[in-house]
Amino acid sequence: MDYRALLSIPLAALALTASGGDALRQPAGWIAGASHPWPGNTHEAGVAAETENSGQRALTIKALGERKAYEIGSISQPLWGYANRRIRFSAQVKATGVDGWAGVAVAADGMPLFLLPSSPEAAADATAPRGAAGCPDWCEVSVVADIPAAGNGMATVGLALIGNGQIWARGFKLETVGREVPVTSHRFGAEAAAVIKADREWNEWQMRNRNPTPPQNLPLQ
């Protein structure tokens, strides 16, 4: 599947994949969503209600119910015009109750973050999404990533939660940096991608090795 084809879908329609997205305000330009939005709501994401009237609003993602290690909730936005540039995405981040991973991420792709671990294009080492985890209390974190020309200069920046817990982020900043600044080593969603790949391969093996099923009702009775 060519995930970039999803970019032709209006953002409002794509945001319908968000689980519990109507519980929090969705800020303009940001896309909230979840990798496994069924059955029922799995995440809520948007502007944290307690920060709406504060001096600095924060985004939050909260897992609803018991989530699995490969279930991802995210709120992110696509960017254009960064071909052959090294960018740094920074924010103040706080996370609690996280049993998987939670932090900010940058991808050399235009897809929402919750889709990326399922995308073969995001698996290559050179273009794998990068991430920096949050802290139990507010801390400044940043992610540095190269955006190649091969993807038409598209990038995605945002906040993600894998598994259970809740995360907040505020004070976002994006800047272009020089080659002397090292690229972030952590691959965002690498563990989830491995689980998704193994599950897909197992399902494919089961399909290939099923006992033959005879056709039904050939006389069309």
C-alpha positions, 0 to 999 in steps of 0.5 A: 500500500502506498501510504502517501496516497492518503495525503490526497484525503482531506485532513478533516476526513483523515482525522476521523480515524482518531479515537476519542478525538471529540473529547479534546479540542483539535488544534488547527493543522494537527491530525490526531489518530490511532493505529487500532481505533476499534473496537471503540475509543482507544485514545484521546488526543488534543489540547489538554483541557486544563491548559486551555486558559493557561499561559501556555497550552499543551497537547496531550494523548491519553490511552483509554482502557488497556492498550497493547504494546503496538497500539499507537496514539498520536497527534502530528502535522505534515510539513513540506519544503525540507528536502536535504535539510537536517531539522530539530523538533523540540518541546517540553514533555511530561509523561505518566503511567507509560509502559511502552514509549511516549515522546516527540518524533520526526519522520521523513514522510508525510504520514501521521505518526500513528501510521508509520510503524506499519509503513515499509517505507519507514523501516529503512535505517536512513529514513526511519522516524526518530523519537525522544522520550519524555520524562516523569516531570516536565523536561526539554527534549529534542529530535534531530532528523535528516529529510531526504529529497527522495520524499519530496522534502516532506516531514512529519513532526508531533507527539506519540504514545505507544501502549498505556499512559498519558503524555503532555507536550508544550513549547514546540519549536522547529529549526534547521540545524547544521550537519555538526548536530548529530541525528537522534539515534532512537528509532520511533516505533521500532518495537511496535514495527517489529511486533506488527511485522511478526504478526503480519508474517504469522497471519500470512503463514497461516493463510498459506498453510490452511487446509484446502477448502472445497468450493460450495454450491457449484450447481448454484442451487 
